[in-house]
Amino acid sequence: MAEFNQDRFQVRSGAQGAVAVDQGLRSYMLSVYNYMAVGLGLTGLVAWATFQAAVVATPEGLALTGFGNAIYASPLKWVVMLAPLAMVFFLSFRVSKMSLSAAQISFWAFAGLMGLSLSSIFLVYTGVSITRVFFITAASFGALSLYGYTTKRDLSGFGSFLMMGLFGIIIASLVNLFLQSTMMQFVISIIGVLVFAGLTAYDTQRIKEMYWVGDAAAAAGKKAIMGALSLYLNFINMFLMLLQLFGNQRN
């Protein structure tokens, strides 16, 4: 009887431990998605506010204000374009040495800088098409991330292939800055959508596997921030690639 009770206690303890892990994992992933969602919201808000401050409507069309000329038509535009990239590298290399609050502030600063950089899309594409492509991206991202979270298939084997595709896109995009080939940009956009779709599922599974029940609150929080950063970048890049494919440009 004593042995039976001991076995039953061990089974119950194991079940309770599994429940605790599941609850912790759900809380961790919810934190990842919350950081990402708020980051996207902040980016969108800053992008729209920047566009409103940078542009005025005239009978001939849109015209740049002094602020708009500074961030879109002066050498300062390169700072605006490259600042988010600098923040990504800063977070990637320094997050382990930061406090949780400093990592959070850095993530919000990155999201704001990204909004400043992305505000120029409102000069190129109509607001209706930007909204439409955003919801297409959100639906696609949600389905892909759900697959990455729930699938039993190990996606780690796709990691190196997807990273090769990512570097290929970067190199091709840099080359096309000089060639200005419409066809090449079309091909880059199609491949880019496929690569970032794959990265969304792959990164979701990787972020899920980063969870460890023994993490301290600060360590878990910083893992959630870096996970959110990865998914955020996948979302933004997929959105931009789809916008190039399906966005309606202003006259």
N, C-alpha and C positions, 0 to 999 in steps of 0.2 A: 504493500500500500504506500509506504514511504517513497519507494522508487517511482511508483506511478505518479504520486503528487509532485515529485521533483521533476519528472519528465513534462508533466502538464505545465508546471511553472516555467520551465525553459521554453516550451512552445509559446506560452503566453508572452514571455519577455521578448522572444524573437519577433512575434507579431507586433508588439508595441514598438519595438525598435524600428521595424519596417515602416510602420505608420508615421513615426517621428521623422524618418528620412524623407518619406513622401511629402509630408507637410513642409519640411524645411526646403526641399527642392522646389515645391510649388511657390513658396514664398520668395525664394531666390530668383526664379524665372520671372515671377510677377514684378520683382524689383527691376530686373533687366528691361522688361518691356515698358515699365513705367518711365524709367530713365530715357529710353529711346523715344517714347511717345511725347514726353514733355520737351525733349530736345528738338524733335521735329516741329512741335508747336511753336517753340521759341524761334527756330529758324524761319518758319513761315511768317511769323509776326514781324521779325526784324527785316526780312526781305521785302514785305509789303510796305512797311513804314519807310524803309530806305527809298524804295521806288517812288512813293508819294512825295518825299522830300527832294528827290533828285530830278523830278520831271514835272513840267506844267503843260497843260493842254492849250494849244493855239489853233486858230482857224486852219493853219497849214498842217497841223498834226502835233506830235509830241515834241517838246523842246526841253533841253537840259537847263537846270538851274545852275547857279555857281557851285553848289554842293555836287550836283550831278556831273558837271564838267571835271570836278576834282577827282571823283572816284571812278568815272568811266572813261575820261578822255585825257587824263594827265598821267605822268609816270606813277602817281599814287595808285593807279589801278593794279599795278603789279603787286604792290603790297597787299591790297585787298584780295587779290586772287590767291596769293601764296600764303597768307597768314593762317588760313585753316589747316593747310598742309603742315606748316611749322608746329601748330598746336597738336596735331596728331602724333608727330614724332616726339614732341615734348611729353605728352601723356604716356606714350608707349614706353619711353625710357625712364621716366621719373615717377610713375604712379606708385611703384613699390616703396619708394622712399617718402611719399607724401602722407599726410594725414588724410582721413576720409573726407573731412570738410574741404581741404585744399583740392583733392581730386574732384569733388563735386563742383567746386567753383571753376576749375579748369575745364570740366566738361561743358558747363553752361557757357563759359567764355568761347569755347570752340563752336558751340551751336549758334551763338550770336554772330561770330565772325563768318560762319558759313552762310548765315542769312544775308549778311552784308555782301558777300561774294555772289550769292545766287540771285540777288535782286535784279541783276541785268537781264534775267530771262524774261522779265515783264516788258522789256524793251523790244524783245524779238518775237515773243509768242503772245497770242491773245489770252486774256484771263480765263475765258471759257475753256479753251483747249488745255491750259495748265491745270485747271480744276479737274477736267475729265481724265487727263493722264495721271493725275495724282491718285484718283480713286481706283483707276485700273492697276496702278502700282501697288496700292494698299491691299487690294483684293489678292493680287498675285503673290505679294510678299507674305500675307497671312497664310495662304494655302501652303506655300513652300516652307515657311517656318514651322507650321503645324506638322508637316511631313517630317522635317528634320527632328522634331521633338518626339514624335510618336513611333517612328520607324524602328524596327529591330535590326535593320540592315546597317552594317558598319560602313559609314561614309568616309572614313579617314583615308581610304585609298584614292579618293578623288581629289584630296587636298593639293598634292603636288601638281596634278594636271590643271586644276583650276588656277593655281598661282602662276603657272606658266602662261595660261591664257590671259591672266590679269596683266602680267608684265608685257605680253605681246600687244595688248590693247594700249597700254601706256606708250610703248615705243611707236606703234603705228599712229597714235594720236599726235605725238610730237612731230613725226615726219609729215603728217598731213597739215600741220600748222604752216608749213612752207609750200606744200603742193596745192593745198586748197581744193582737193578733189572731192566733188559731191558723191561720186560712186564709192570712193574709198571710205568716206564718212558713213555712208549707208551700210557698208559691210561691217565697219567697226561697231556701229550701233547694234546691228543684229547679233554679232558675236558677243558684244558687251552684255546684252540682255541675257543671253544664255549663260555666260560666265557668272554674272551676279545672281542669277536665279540659282545656279548650283551652289554658289558661296553662301546664299541665304540658308539653304537646307544644311549644308556642311557646317557652317558656323553655329547654327542653332544646336546641332548635336554636340559640337565641341564645347560650347558654353555650358550645356547641360552636364557634360562629363567633368567640367571643371569644379562642379559643386562637391564640397566635402562637408559632412555634417559636423566635423570637429573644428571648422574655421571659426576664428573670433569674428565679432561683428564687423570690425574695421576691415579685416581681410575679405570677408564675404561681400562687404559693400564695395570695395575696390574691384573685386572680380566682376560684380554686377555692372559697374561703370564701364569697364573695359569690354565686357560682353555687349553692353548697349552701344558702345562706340562702333564695334564691328558690324552689328546689325544696322545701325544708323547709316554707316557708309555704304553698305550694300543697298539699302533702300534708296538713298540719294542718287547713287550711280545708276541703279536700275531706272529710276524716275527720269533722269537726264537722258539716258539712252532711248527710252520709250518716247520722250518728248521730241527728240530729234527725228524719230520715225513717224509719230502720229500728231505732233503739235502743229497747229495752224499759225503761220507767221503773220505778223501785222503787215498791212499794206504799206 
